[in-house]
Amino acid sequence: MTKIINFFKESYGELKKSVWLSRSQMIQSTIFVFIVVGIVTLYISIIDWGLAGILGSVIGGR
């Protein structure tokens, strides 16, 4: 039981050492992540659409 208590005490101590982002930094980071995810989604969608078209032409589905 003391190991568990020590674990939580040490975890809390480490959390106090952490530097947290400000609200504006968090908002900017979140917006950046959404933009990057959107770009990657668009890129993968275009590649998927192109490969599906090529495969459809080869197989004769289109």
Protein Blocks (a to p, Z undefined) as FASTA:
>chain_A
ZZmmmmmmmmmmmmmmpccddfklmmmmmmmmmmmmmmmmmmmmmmmmmmmmmmmmmnop
ZZ
